[in-house]
Amino acid sequence: MAEIKIEKKKPVWPWIAAILLIAAIVYYIFLRNDETQTERSVEIENATSTDTIK
């Protein structure tokens, strides 16, 4: 009789963890940076509008 070679399937969860980690890094670098710039621009607009009222 011939031998049948059975290979175990490799786990998928390390790939899922890697994708989630990369997505978190991309969020932190790009999207979070945009939020802080928006907050700064609002603060600048508020400061200039109060300066013009005087």
C-alpha distance matrix in Angstrom:
0.0 3.8 6.6 9.3 12.7 15.4 18.9 21.9 24.8 27.8 30.9 33.5 36.6 37.4 37.8 40.0 42.1 42.6 43.8 46.2 47.5 48.1 49.8 52.0 53.1 53.9 56.0 57.8 58.7 59.7 60.6 62.2 64.3 65.6 66.7 68.8 70.4 71.4 73.0 74.9 76.2 77.4 79.3 80.8 82.0 83.5 85.3 86.8 87.8 89.8 91.4 92.7 94.3 96.6
3.8 0.0 3.8 6.4 9.5 12.7 15.9 19.2 21.9 24.8 28.1 30.6 33.7 34.4 34.7 37.0 39.1 39.4 40.6 43.1 44.4 44.9 46.6 48.9 49.8 50.6 52.8 54.6 55.4 56.4 57.3 59.0 61.0 62.3 63.6 65.6 67.1 68.2 69.8 71.7 73.0 74.3 76.1 77.6 78.7 80.4 82.1 83.5 84.6 86.6 88.1 89.5 91.1 93.4
6.6 3.8 0.0 3.8 6.3 9.4 12.7 15.8 18.8 21.6 24.8 27.5 30.5 31.1 31.6 34.0 35.9 36.3 37.6 40.1 41.2 41.9 43.7 45.8 46.8 47.8 49.9 51.6 52.4 53.5 54.5 56.1 58.1 59.5 60.7 62.6 64.3 65.4 66.9 68.8 70.1 71.4 73.2 74.7 75.9 77.5 79.2 80.7 81.9 83.8 85.3 86.7 88.3 90.6
9.3 6.4 3.8 0.0 3.8 6.3 9.7 12.8 15.5 18.6 21.7 24.2 27.4 28.1 28.5 30.7 32.8 33.3 34.4 36.8 38.2 38.8 40.5 42.7 43.8 44.7 46.6 48.5 49.4 50.4 51.3 52.9 55.0 56.3 57.4 59.5 61.1 62.1 63.7 65.6 66.9 68.1 69.9 71.5 72.7 74.2 76.0 77.5 78.6 80.5 82.0 83.4 85.0 87.3
12.7 9.5 6.3 3.8 0.0 3.8 6.5 9.9 12.7 15.4 18.7 21.4 24.4 24.9 25.4 27.8 29.7 30.0 31.4 33.8 34.9 35.6 37.5 39.6 40.5 41.5 43.6 45.3 46.1 47.3 48.3 49.8 51.8 53.3 54.4 56.4 58.0 59.1 60.7 62.5 63.9 65.2 66.9 68.5 69.7 71.2 72.9 74.4 75.6 77.5 79.0 80.5 82.1 84.3
15.4 12.7 9.4 6.3 3.8 0.0 3.8 6.6 9.4 12.4 15.5 18.2 21.2 22.0 22.6 24.7 26.6 27.3 28.6 30.8 32.1 33.0 34.7 36.7 37.9 38.9 40.8 42.5 43.6 44.8 45.5 47.0 49.2 50.6 51.6 53.6 55.3 56.3 57.8 59.8 61.2 62.3 64.0 65.7 66.9 68.4 70.1 71.7 72.8 74.6 76.2 77.7 79.2 81.5
18.9 15.9 12.7 9.7 6.5 3.8 0.0 3.8 6.4 8.9 12.3 15.0 18.0 18.5 19.0 21.4 23.2 23.7 25.1 27.4 28.6 29.4 31.2 33.2 34.2 35.4 37.3 39.0 40.0 41.2 42.1 43.5 45.6 47.1 48.1 50.1 51.8 52.9 54.3 56.2 57.7 58.9 60.6 62.2 63.5 65.0 66.7 68.2 69.4 71.2 72.7 74.3 75.9 78.0
21.9 19.2 15.8 12.8 9.9 6.6 3.8 0.0 3.8 6.3 9.1 12.1 14.8 15.6 16.6 18.7 20.3 21.2 22.7 24.7 25.9 27.1 28.8 30.6 31.8 33.1 34.9 36.4 37.7 39.0 39.7 40.9 43.2 44.8 45.6 47.5 49.4 50.5 51.7 53.7 55.3 56.4 58.0 59.8 61.0 62.3 64.1 65.8 66.9 68.6 70.2 71.8 73.3 75.4
24.8 21.9 18.8 15.5 12.7 9.4 6.4 3.8 0.0 3.8 6.4 8.8 11.9 12.9 13.4 15.3 17.4 18.2 19.4 21.5 23.0 24.0 25.5 27.4 28.8 29.9 31.6 33.3 34.6 35.7 36.3 37.7 40.0 41.4 42.3 44.3 46.2 47.1 48.4 50.5 52.0 53.0 54.7 56.5 57.7 59.0 60.8 62.4 63.5 65.3 66.9 68.4 69.9 72.1
27.8 24.8 21.6 18.6 15.4 12.4 8.9 6.3 3.8 0.0 3.8 6.5 9.3 9.6 10.3 12.7 14.3 14.9 16.5 18.6 19.7 20.8 22.6 24.4 25.5 26.8 28.6 30.2 31.4 32.7 33.5 34.7 36.9 38.5 39.4 41.3 43.2 44.2 45.6 47.5 49.0 50.2 51.8 53.5 54.8 56.2 57.9 59.5 60.7 62.4 64.0 65.6 67.1 69.2
30.9 28.1 24.8 21.7 18.7 15.5 12.3 9.1 6.4 3.8 0.0 3.8 5.8 6.9 8.3 9.8 11.3 12.7 14.3 15.8 17.1 18.7 20.2 21.7 23.2 24.7 26.1 27.6 29.2 30.5 31.0 32.1 34.5 36.1 36.7 38.6 40.7 41.6 42.8 44.8 46.5 47.5 49.0 50.9 52.2 53.4 55.1 56.9 58.0 59.6 61.3 63.0 64.4 66.5
33.5 30.6 27.5 24.2 21.4 18.2 15.0 12.1 8.8 6.5 3.8 0.0 3.8 5.7 5.6 6.6 8.9 10.3 11.1 12.8 14.6 15.9 17.0 18.8 20.5 21.7 23.0 24.8 26.4 27.5 27.8 29.1 31.6 32.9 33.6 35.7 37.6 38.5 39.7 41.9 43.4 44.3 46.0 47.9 49.0 50.3 52.1 53.8 54.8 56.6 58.3 59.8 61.2 63.4
36.6 33.7 30.5 27.4 24.4 21.2 18.0 14.8 11.9 9.3 5.8 3.8 0.0 3.8 5.3 4.9 6.0 8.5 9.8 10.5 12.1 14.2 15.2 16.4 18.3 19.9 20.9 22.4 24.4 25.7 25.8 26.7 29.4 30.9 31.3 33.2 35.5 36.3 37.3 39.5 41.2 42.0 43.5 45.5 46.8 47.9 49.6 51.5 52.5 54.1 55.8 57.5 58.8 60.9
37.4 34.4 31.1 28.1 24.9 22.0 18.5 15.6 12.9 9.6 6.9 5.7 3.8 0.0 3.8 5.4 5.1 6.1 8.6 9.9 10.4 12.3 14.2 15.3 16.5 18.4 19.9 21.0 22.6 24.3 24.9 25.7 28.0 29.9 30.5 32.1 34.3 35.5 36.5 38.4 40.2 41.4 42.7 44.5 46.0 47.2 48.7 50.6 51.9 53.4 54.9 56.7 58.2 60.2
37.8 34.7 31.6 28.5 25.4 22.6 19.0 16.6 13.4 10.3 8.3 5.6 5.3 3.8 0.0 3.8 5.4 5.0 6.2 8.6 9.8 10.6 12.3 14.2 15.4 16.5 18.3 20.0 21.2 22.4 23.1 24.5 26.6 28.2 29.1 31.0 32.8 34.0 35.3 37.2 38.7 40.0 41.5 43.2 44.5 46.0 47.6 49.2 50.5 52.2 53.7 55.3 56.9 59.0
40.0 37.0 34.0 30.7 27.8 24.7 21.4 18.7 15.3 12.7 9.8 6.6 4.9 5.4 3.8 0.0 3.8 5.4 5.2 6.2 8.6 10.0 10.6 12.3 14.4 15.4 16.5 18.4 20.2 21.1 21.3 22.5 25.1 26.4 27.0 29.1 31.1 31.9 33.1 35.3 36.8 37.8 39.4 41.3 42.5 43.7 45.5 47.2 48.3 50.0 51.7 53.2 54.6 56.8
42.1 39.1 35.9 32.8 29.7 26.6 23.2 20.3 17.4 14.3 11.3 8.9 6.0 5.1 5.4 3.8 0.0 3.8 5.5 5.2 6.1 8.7 9.9 10.5 12.4 14.3 15.3 16.5 18.5 20.1 20.3 21.0 23.5 25.3 25.7 27.4 29.7 30.7 31.7 33.7 35.5 36.5 37.8 39.8 41.2 42.3 44.0 45.9 47.0 48.5 50.1 51.9 53.3 55.3
42.6 39.4 36.3 33.3 30.0 27.3 23.7 21.2 18.2 14.9 12.7 10.3 8.5 6.1 5.0 5.4 3.8 0.0 3.8 5.5 5.1 6.2 8.6 9.9 10.6 12.3 14.2 15.4 16.6 18.3 19.2 20.1 22.2 24.1 25.0 26.5 28.5 29.9 31.1 32.7 34.5 35.8 37.2 38.8 40.4 41.8 43.2 44.9 46.3 47.9 49.3 51.1 52.7 54.7
43.8 40.6 37.6 34.4 31.4 28.6 25.1 22.7 19.4 16.5 14.3 11.1 9.8 8.6 6.2 5.2 5.5 3.8 0.0 3.8 5.4 5.2 6.1 8.6 9.9 10.6 12.2 14.2 15.5 16.4 17.0 18.5 20.6 22.0 23.1 25.0 26.8 27.8 29.3 31.2 32.6 33.9 35.5 37.1 38.4 39.9 41.6 43.1 44.3 46.2 47.6 49.2 50.8 52.9
46.2 43.1 40.1 36.8 33.8 30.8 27.4 24.7 21.5 18.6 15.8 12.8 10.5 9.9 8.6 6.2 5.2 5.5 3.8 0.0 3.8 5.5 5.0 6.1 8.7 9.9 10.4 12.2 14.3 15.4 15.3 16.3 19.0 20.5 20.9 22.9 25.0 25.9 27.0 29.1 30.8 31.7 33.3 35.1 36.4 37.6 39.4 41.1 42.2 43.9 45.5 47.2 48.6 50.7
47.5 44.4 41.2 38.2 34.9 32.1 28.6 25.9 23.0 19.7 17.1 14.6 12.1 10.4 9.8 8.6 6.1 5.1 5.4 3.8 0.0 3.8 5.4 5.1 6.3 8.7 9.9 10.6 12.4 14.3 14.9 15.4 17.6 19.7 20.3 21.7 23.9 25.3 26.3 28.0 29.9 31.1 32.3 34.1 35.8 37.0 38.4 40.2 41.6 43.1 44.5 46.4 48.0 49.9
48.1 44.9 41.9 38.8 35.6 33.0 29.4 27.1 24.0 20.8 18.7 15.9 14.2 12.3 10.6 10.0 8.7 6.2 5.2 5.5 3.8 0.0 3.8 5.4 5.1 6.2 8.6 9.9 10.6 12.1 13.4 14.5 16.2 18.1 19.4 20.9 22.5 24.1 25.5 27.0 28.6 30.2 31.6 33.0 34.6 36.1 37.5 39.1 40.6 42.3 43.6 45.2 47.0 49.0
49.8 46.6 43.7 40.5 37.5 34.7 31.2 28.8 25.5 22.6 20.2 17.0 15.2 14.2 12.3 10.6 9.9 8.6 6.1 5.0 5.4 3.8 0.0 3.8 5.5 5.1 6.1 8.6 10.0 10.6 10.9 12.4 14.7 16.0 17.0 19.0 20.7 21.7 23.2 25.1 26.5 27.8 29.5 31.0 32.3 33.8 35.5 37.0 38.2 40.1 41.5 43.0 44.7 46.8
52.0 48.9 45.8 42.7 39.6 36.7 33.2 30.6 27.4 24.4 21.7 18.8 16.4 15.3 14.2 12.3 10.5 9.9 8.6 6.1 5.1 5.4 3.8 0.0 3.8 5.5 5.1 6.1 8.6 10.1 10.1 10.4 13.0 14.9 15.3 16.9 19.2 20.3 21.3 23.2 25.0 26.1 27.4 29.3 30.8 32.0 33.5 35.4 36.6 38.2 39.7 41.5 43.0 45.0
53.1 49.8 46.8 43.8 40.5 37.9 34.2 31.8 28.8 25.5 23.2 20.5 18.3 16.5 15.4 14.4 12.4 10.6 9.9 8.7 6.3 5.1 5.5 3.8 0.0 3.8 5.4 5.1 6.2 8.6 9.9 10.1 11.7 14.1 15.2 16.2 18.1 19.9 21.0 22.3 24.2 25.8 26.9 28.4 30.2 31.7 32.8 34.5 36.2 37.8 38.9 40.8 42.6 44.4
53.9 50.6 47.8 44.7 41.5 38.9 35.4 33.1 29.9 26.8 24.7 21.7 19.9 18.4 16.5 15.4 14.3 12.3 10.6 9.9 8.7 6.2 5.1 5.5 3.8 0.0 3.8 5.5 5.2 5.9 7.6 9.2 10.4 12.0 13.8 15.3 16.6 18.1 19.9 21.2 22.6 24.3 25.9 27.1 28.6 30.3 31.7 33.1 34.6 36.5 37.7 39.2 41.1 43.1
56.0 52.8 49.9 46.6 43.6 40.8 37.3 34.9 31.6 28.6 26.1 23.0 20.9 19.9 18.3 16.5 15.3 14.2 12.2 10.4 9.9 8.6 6.1 5.1 5.4 3.8 0.0 3.8 5.6 5.5 5.1 6.4 8.8 10.0 10.9 12.9 14.6 15.7 17.1 19.0 20.4 21.7 23.3 24.9 26.2 27.7 29.4 30.9 32.2 34.0 35.4 37.0 38.6 40.7
57.8 54.6 51.6 48.5 45.3 42.5 39.0 36.4 33.3 30.2 27.6 24.8 22.4 21.0 20.0 18.4 16.5 15.4 14.2 12.2 10.6 9.9 8.6 6.1 5.1 5.5 3.8 0.0 3.8 5.9 6.1 5.2 7.2 9.8 10.3 11.2 13.4 15.1 16.0 17.4 19.5 20.9 21.9 23.6 25.4 26.7 27.9 29.7 31.3 32.8 34.0 35.9 37.6 39.4
58.7 55.4 52.4 49.4 46.1 43.6 40.0 37.7 34.6 31.4 29.2 26.4 24.4 22.6 21.2 20.2 18.5 16.6 15.5 14.3 12.4 10.6 10.0 8.6 6.2 5.2 5.6 3.8 0.0 3.8 6.3 6.2 6.1 8.9 10.7 11.2 12.4 14.7 16.2 16.9 18.7 20.7 21.8 22.8 24.7 26.5 27.5 28.9 30.8 32.5 33.4 35.2 37.2 38.9
59.7 56.4 53.5 50.4 47.3 44.8 41.2 39.0 35.7 32.7 30.5 27.5 25.7 24.3 22.4 21.1 20.1 18.3 16.4 15.4 14.3 12.1 10.6 10.1 8.6 5.9 5.5 5.9 3.8 0.0 3.8 5.7 5.4 6.5 9.1 10.5 11.0 12.7 14.8 15.8 16.9 18.9 20.6 21.4 22.9 24.9 26.2 27.3 29.0 31.0 32.0 33.5 35.5 37.6
60.6 57.3 54.5 51.3 48.3 45.5 42.1 39.7 36.3 33.5 31.0 27.8 25.8 24.9 23.1 21.3 20.3 19.2 17.0 15.3 14.9 13.4 10.9 10.1 9.9 7.6 5.1 6.1 6.3 3.8 0.0 3.8 5.4 5.2 6.6 9.1 10.1 10.9 12.9 14.7 15.7 17.1 19.0 20.4 21.4 23.2 24.9 26.2 27.4 29.4 30.8 32.2 33.9 36.1
62.2 59.0 56.1 52.9 49.8 47.0 43.5 40.9 37.7 34.7 32.1 29.1 26.7 25.7 24.5 22.5 21.0 20.1 18.5 16.3 15.4 14.5 12.4 10.4 10.1 9.2 6.4 5.2 6.2 5.7 3.8 0.0 3.8 5.4 5.2 6.6 8.9 10.1 11.0 12.8 14.6 15.8 17.1 18.8 20.4 21.7 23.2 24.9 26.3 27.9 29.3 31.0 32.6 34.6
64.3 61.0 58.1 55.0 51.8 49.2 45.6 43.2 40.0 36.9 34.5 31.6 29.4 28.0 26.6 25.1 23.5 22.2 20.6 19.0 17.6 16.2 14.7 13.0 11.7 10.4 8.8 7.2 6.1 5.4 5.4 3.8 0.0 3.8 5.5 5.4 6.4 8.8 10.2 10.9 12.6 14.6 15.7 16.8 18.7 20.4 21.4 22.9 24.7 26.4 27.4 29.2 31.1 32.9
65.6 62.3 59.5 56.3 53.3 50.6 47.1 44.8 41.4 38.5 36.1 32.9 30.9 29.9 28.2 26.4 25.3 24.1 22.0 20.5 19.7 18.1 16.0 14.9 14.1 12.0 10.0 9.8 8.9 6.5 5.2 5.4 3.8 0.0 3.8 5.5 5.2 6.2 8.8 10.0 10.6 12.5 14.4 15.4 16.6 18.6 20.1 21.2 22.6 24.7 25.9 27.2 29.2 31.3
66.7 63.6 60.7 57.4 54.4 51.6 48.1 45.6 42.3 39.4 36.7 33.6 31.3 30.5 29.1 27.0 25.7 25.0 23.1 20.9 20.3 19.4 17.0 15.3 15.2 13.8 10.9 10.3 10.7 9.1 6.6 5.2 5.5 3.8 0.0 3.8 5.5 5.2 6.4 8.8 10.0 10.8 12.6 14.4 15.5 16.8 18.7 20.3 21.3 23.1 24.7 26.3 27.7 29.9
68.8 65.6 62.6 59.5 56.4 53.6 50.1 47.5 44.3 41.3 38.6 35.7 33.2 32.1 31.0 29.1 27.4 26.5 25.0 22.9 21.7 20.9 19.0 16.9 16.2 15.3 12.9 11.2 11.2 10.5 9.1 6.6 5.4 5.5 3.8 0.0 3.8 5.4 5.1 6.3 8.7 10.0 10.7 12.4 14.4 15.5 16.7 18.6 20.2 21.5 22.8 24.8 26.4 28.2
70.4 67.1 64.3 61.1 58.0 55.3 51.8 49.4 46.2 43.2 40.7 37.6 35.5 34.3 32.8 31.1 29.7 28.5 26.8 25.0 23.9 22.5 20.7 19.2 18.1 16.6 14.6 13.4 12.4 11.0 10.1 8.9 6.4 5.2 5.5 3.8 0.0 3.8 5.4 5.1 6.2 8.7 9.9 10.5 12.3 14.3 15.3 16.5 18.4 20.2 21.1 22.8 24.8 26.7
71.4 68.2 65.4 62.1 59.1 56.3 52.9 50.5 47.1 44.2 41.6 38.5 36.3 35.5 34.0 31.9 30.7 29.9 27.8 25.9 25.3 24.1 21.7 20.3 19.9 18.1 15.7 15.1 14.7 12.7 10.9 10.1 8.8 6.2 5.2 5.4 3.8 0.0 3.8 5.4 5.2 6.3 8.7 9.9 10.6 12.4 14.3 15.5 16.5 18.6 20.1 21.4 23.1 25.3
73.0 69.8 66.9 63.7 60.7 57.8 54.3 51.7 48.4 45.6 42.8 39.7 37.3 36.5 35.3 33.1 31.7 31.1 29.3 27.0 26.3 25.5 23.2 21.3 21.0 19.9 17.1 16.0 16.2 14.8 12.9 11.0 10.2 8.8 6.4 5.1 5.4 3.8 0.0 3.8 5.5 5.2 6.3 8.7 10.0 10.7 12.5 14.5 15.5 16.9 18.6 20.4 21.7 23.7
74.9 71.7 68.8 65.6 62.5 59.8 56.2 53.7 50.5 47.5 44.8 41.9 39.5 38.4 37.2 35.3 33.7 32.7 31.2 29.1 28.0 27.0 25.1 23.2 22.3 21.2 19.0 17.4 16.9 15.8 14.7 12.8 10.9 10.0 8.8 6.3 5.1 5.4 3.8 0.0 3.8 5.4 5.1 6.2 8.6 9.9 10.6 12.4 14.3 15.6 16.6 18.6 20.5 22.1
76.2 73.0 70.1 66.9 63.9 61.2 57.7 55.3 52.0 49.0 46.5 43.4 41.2 40.2 38.7 36.8 35.5 34.5 32.6 30.8 29.9 28.6 26.5 25.0 24.2 22.6 20.4 19.5 18.7 16.9 15.7 14.6 12.6 10.6 10.0 8.7 6.2 5.2 5.5 3.8 0.0 3.8 5.4 5.0 6.1 8.6 9.8 10.5 12.2 14.3 15.3 16.6 18.7 20.7
77.4 74.3 71.4 68.1 65.2 62.3 58.9 56.4 53.0 50.2 47.5 44.3 42.0 41.4 40.0 37.8 36.5 35.8 33.9 31.7 31.1 30.2 27.8 26.1 25.8 24.3 21.7 20.9 20.7 18.9 17.1 15.8 14.6 12.5 10.8 10.0 8.7 6.3 5.2 5.4 3.8 0.0 3.8 5.4 5.0 6.2 8.6 9.9 10.5 12.4 14.2 15.6 16.9 19.2
79.3 76.1 73.2 69.9 66.9 64.0 60.6 58.0 54.7 51.8 49.0 46.0 43.5 42.7 41.5 39.4 37.8 37.2 35.5 33.3 32.3 31.6 29.5 27.4 26.9 25.9 23.3 21.9 21.8 20.6 19.0 17.1 15.7 14.4 12.6 10.7 9.9 8.7 6.3 5.1 5.4 3.8 0.0 3.8 5.5 5.1 6.2 8.7 10.0 10.8 12.4 14.6 15.9 17.5
80.8 77.6 74.7 71.5 68.5 65.7 62.2 59.8 56.5 53.5 50.9 47.9 45.5 44.5 43.2 41.3 39.8 38.8 37.1 35.1 34.1 33.0 31.0 29.3 28.4 27.1 24.9 23.6 22.8 21.4 20.4 18.8 16.8 15.4 14.4 12.4 10.5 9.9 8.7 6.2 5.0 5.4 3.8 0.0 3.8 5.4 5.1 6.2 8.6 10.1 10.6 12.5 14.6 16.2
82.0 78.7 75.9 72.7 69.7 66.9 63.5 61.0 57.7 54.8 52.2 49.0 46.8 46.0 44.5 42.5 41.2 40.4 38.4 36.4 35.8 34.6 32.3 30.8 30.2 28.6 26.2 25.4 24.7 22.9 21.4 20.4 18.7 16.6 15.5 14.4 12.3 10.6 10.0 8.6 6.1 5.0 5.5 3.8 0.0 3.8 5.4 5.2 6.1 8.7 9.9 10.8 12.6 15.0
83.5 80.4 77.5 74.2 71.2 68.4 65.0 62.3 59.0 56.2 53.4 50.3 47.9 47.2 46.0 43.7 42.3 41.8 39.9 37.6 37.0 36.1 33.8 32.0 31.7 30.3 27.7 26.7 26.5 24.9 23.2 21.7 20.4 18.6 16.8 15.5 14.3 12.4 10.7 9.9 8.6 6.2 5.1 5.4 3.8 0.0 3.8 5.5 5.2 6.3 8.6 10.2 11.0 13.2
85.3 82.1 79.2 76.0 72.9 70.1 66.7 64.1 60.8 57.9 55.1 52.1 49.6 48.7 47.6 45.5 44.0 43.2 41.6 39.4 38.4 37.5 35.5 33.5 32.8 31.7 29.4 27.9 27.5 26.2 24.9 23.2 21.4 20.1 18.7 16.7 15.3 14.3 12.5 10.6 9.8 8.6 6.2 5.1 5.4 3.8 0.0 3.8 5.5 5.4 6.3 8.9 10.4 11.5
86.8 83.5 80.7 77.5 74.4 71.7 68.2 65.8 62.4 59.5 56.9 53.8 51.5 50.6 49.2 47.2 45.9 44.9 43.1 41.1 40.2 39.1 37.0 35.4 34.5 33.1 30.9 29.7 28.9 27.3 26.2 24.9 22.9 21.2 20.3 18.6 16.5 15.5 14.5 12.4 10.5 9.9 8.7 6.2 5.2 5.5 3.8 0.0 3.8 5.5 5.0 6.3 8.9 10.5
87.8 84.6 81.9 78.6 75.6 72.8 69.4 66.9 63.5 60.7 58.0 54.8 52.5 51.9 50.5 48.3 47.0 46.3 44.3 42.2 41.6 40.6 38.2 36.6 36.2 34.6 32.2 31.3 30.8 29.0 27.4 26.3 24.7 22.6 21.3 20.2 18.4 16.5 15.5 14.3 12.2 10.5 10.0 8.6 6.1 5.2 5.5 3.8 0.0 3.8 5.4 5.3 6.6 9.3
89.8 86.6 83.8 80.5 77.5 74.6 71.2 68.6 65.3 62.4 59.6 56.6 54.1 53.4 52.2 50.0 48.5 47.9 46.2 43.9 43.1 42.3 40.1 38.2 37.8 36.5 34.0 32.8 32.5 31.0 29.4 27.9 26.4 24.7 23.1 21.5 20.2 18.6 16.9 15.6 14.3 12.4 10.8 10.1 8.7 6.3 5.4 5.5 3.8 0.0 3.8 5.5 5.3 6.9
91.4 88.1 85.3 82.0 79.0 76.2 72.7 70.2 66.9 64.0 61.3 58.3 55.8 54.9 53.7 51.7 50.1 49.3 47.6 45.5 44.5 43.6 41.5 39.7 38.9 37.7 35.4 34.0 33.4 32.0 30.8 29.3 27.4 25.9 24.7 22.8 21.1 20.1 18.6 16.6 15.3 14.2 12.4 10.6 9.9 8.6 6.3 5.0 5.4 3.8 0.0 3.8 5.5 5.8
92.7 89.5 86.7 83.4 80.5 77.7 74.3 71.8 68.4 65.6 63.0 59.8 57.5 56.7 55.3 53.2 51.9 51.1 49.2 47.2 46.4 45.2 43.0 41.5 40.8 39.2 37.0 35.9 35.2 33.5 32.2 31.0 29.2 27.2 26.3 24.8 22.8 21.4 20.4 18.6 16.6 15.6 14.6 12.5 10.8 10.2 8.9 6.3 5.3 5.5 3.8 0.0 3.8 5.5
94.3 91.1 88.3 85.0 82.1 79.2 75.9 73.3 69.9 67.1 64.4 61.2 58.8 58.2 56.9 54.6 53.3 52.7 50.8 48.6 48.0 47.0 44.7 43.0 42.6 41.1 38.6 37.6 37.2 35.5 33.9 32.6 31.1 29.2 27.7 26.4 24.8 23.1 21.7 20.5 18.7 16.9 15.9 14.6 12.6 11.0 10.4 8.9 6.6 5.3 5.5 3.8 0.0 3.8
96.6 93.4 90.6 87.3 84.3 81.5 78.0 75.4 72.1 69.2 66.5 63.4 60.9 60.2 59.0 56.8 55.3 54.7 52.9 50.7 49.9 49.0 46.8 45.0 44.4 43.1 40.7 39.4 38.9 37.6 36.1 34.6 32.9 31.3 29.9 28.2 26.7 25.3 23.7 22.1 20.7 19.2 17.5 16.2 15.0 13.2 11.5 10.5 9.3 6.9 5.8 5.5 3.8 0.0
